[in-house]
Amino acid sequence: MTPEQRADLERRRRQKNWAVLGILIALVILFFFISTARVLRG
């Protein structure tokens, strides 16, 4: 594997990791708001 291919692979892996992190954070925020709404609603 050439250094250019390795750098491209690492760049794509890093982008994928950031995307997964963003999705996880969005889910945590969504669950927080759903839980808060359920508690306040009674």
N, C-alpha and C positions, 0 to 999 in steps of 0.2 A: 504494500500500500504506500503510495507516494505521500509526502508531507502535505501536499495540497488536498488530496483525498481525505487524509486524516483530519485536517483542519476543517474541511467541509462537514465531515461526519460529526465532529465535536460541536460545531456551530448549530447544526440541525438538532442534535441531542439537547443542547442548551435551550434552544427555542421551544422544543417540546416540553422540557421540564418547566419552563416559565408558563407555558399554556396550562399544564396540569395544575400548577400552583394557583394560577388565576381562577380556574374552575373550582378548586377546593375552597378558596377564600370566598368565592361567590356562593357556594353551597352553605358554608358556615354562616354567612350573613343572612341568607334566605331562611335557614332554620332558626336563627336568632329572632328574626322578625316574626316568623310564624309562631314561635313559642311565646314571644311577648304578646302578640295579639290574642292568643288563646288564654293566657293568664289574665290579661286585662278584661277580656270578654266574660270571664267567669266560667 
